[in-house]
Amino acid sequence: MPLILGLAAAFVVLLFIAAGLTATLSAVLKVTDSKARILVGEGFAGADALAALQTGEAATSPLVILRAICNLAAAAAGVGAAAAAWGPRGMWIGGPIVIIVVLLAGELGPRALAARRPVRLALAAAPFLRYSSRLFSRVFFPLLALGRLFSRGSGTDESSPDEMQAREALEIGAGAGIVDPDERRLIERAFKLDELNAWDAMTPRVDIVAWQESRRLGDILPELAEVPHSRVPVYGESIDDVTGILHVRDAYRAYVAGQRDVPLSELAREAMFVPGSLSLARLLADFRGRRMHMGIVADEFGGTDGLITLEDVLEELVGEIVDETDVDEDPLTRVSPDEILASGGAEIREINERFAFDLPEGENRSLNGFILEELGHVPGRGAALTAGGVHIEVLEASETQVLRARLRRDGG
């Protein structure tokens, strides 16, 4: 008798867990990536966790495995209880009944319930699911690693269904003349925000204008008049210790109020820190949700890798935005169909896109970084190399970086 009761109790508990996982996972999967970003931007509780679960199969795979184990274990416990109660005949009769109950109560029923209000259920369950996914990803590490090995070999497309449908609709609309070229370009760039990350659009560390937090407002007034930005990071001991963001508007207000001796630390507002791997689509939603316009890109050691602004993200969407503070200087100049002049800070990605070059796009985003990695040292004027079918000649360099280079397509 105790055995029968134990197996029956295990059946109920395991079935309850499986049903809960089925309902919540089904609700999460019904919320599209775009909807999750909107929820984050509007500040819904649980939206951040929900958006994190939308990053791919890896975020929910541990829970899918756990659900499958619970369903199988529940079926085994149910059949075992029937066999313990009625012998072999109970197993043959109880087996089909248990399987039907597991399918109805553990799969079909929870999915139907989740379909009624998927967003509300997904928001409520997302924090718990995210924590559980992290926990069980360690437990099921061998199975997950094996799954990644097979999926890597199969070459499956990881695009979300809603994105694939939108891309197909865009192609049909463009072919029918309903979507004009400018609209199509804008929509394609919007899709690309998911593929680009903060590293791709940030201002690198060496180009950041920043002030030490201990400086007084009166000391930085001459620099304040010259700074080309409306927000400036302030730091403690070094640029790796950013403590806040000074709004130029706040500085001028304090000056008008006679606070010339106030330290910048008292005027600075909270700084927003983001990982370099964060997609621009997620970053745009974060900027909107937190009502911020600037983020400090943190490196793996907690230091400062760069700086990214809302304008940087929008420029990836609509192209270069030139305002009254910008110097109208293009880092890339076409000399002939097969030859260009480029500054060291020009991005490899932009060079390839604008001039149909095929330079390798690795970890180094700038032409300067690419040349330094290829040569292994800071080259002088006249140094040359060939990569990706492009001949690169250094025209100007300092002691620490390449300032200007000529790029010519081989055979051009």
Secondary structure as UniProt FT lines:
FT   HELIX           2..30
FT   HELIX           33..41
FT   TURN            42..43
FT   TURN            45..46
FT   HELIX           47..53
FT   HELIX           57..86
FT   HELIX           88..103
FT   HELIX           104..108
FT   HELIX           109..116
FT   HELIX           118..139
FT   HELIX           141..154
FT   HELIX           161..175
FT   TURN            176..177
FT   HELIX           181..192
FT   TURN            193..195
FT   HELIX           198..201
FT   STRAND          203..204
FT   HELIX           205..207
FT   STRAND          211..212
FT   TURN            213..214
FT   HELIX           217..220
FT   HELIX           221..226
FT   STRAND          231..235
FT   TURN            239..240
FT   STRAND          242..247
FT   HELIX           248..256
FT   TURN            257..258
FT   TURN            260..261
FT   HELIX           264..267
FT   STRAND          273..275
FT   TURN            276..277
FT   HELIX           280..290
FT   STRAND          294..298
FT   TURN            300..301
FT   STRAND          304..309
FT   HELIX           310..318
FT   TURN            324..325
FT   STRAND          332..336
FT   TURN            337..338
FT   STRAND          339..343
FT   TURN            344..345
FT   HELIX           348..355
FT   HELIX           367..375
FT   TURN            381..382
FT   STRAND          384..387
FT   TURN            388..389
FT   STRAND          390..397
FT   STRAND          402..409
FT   TURN            410..411
//
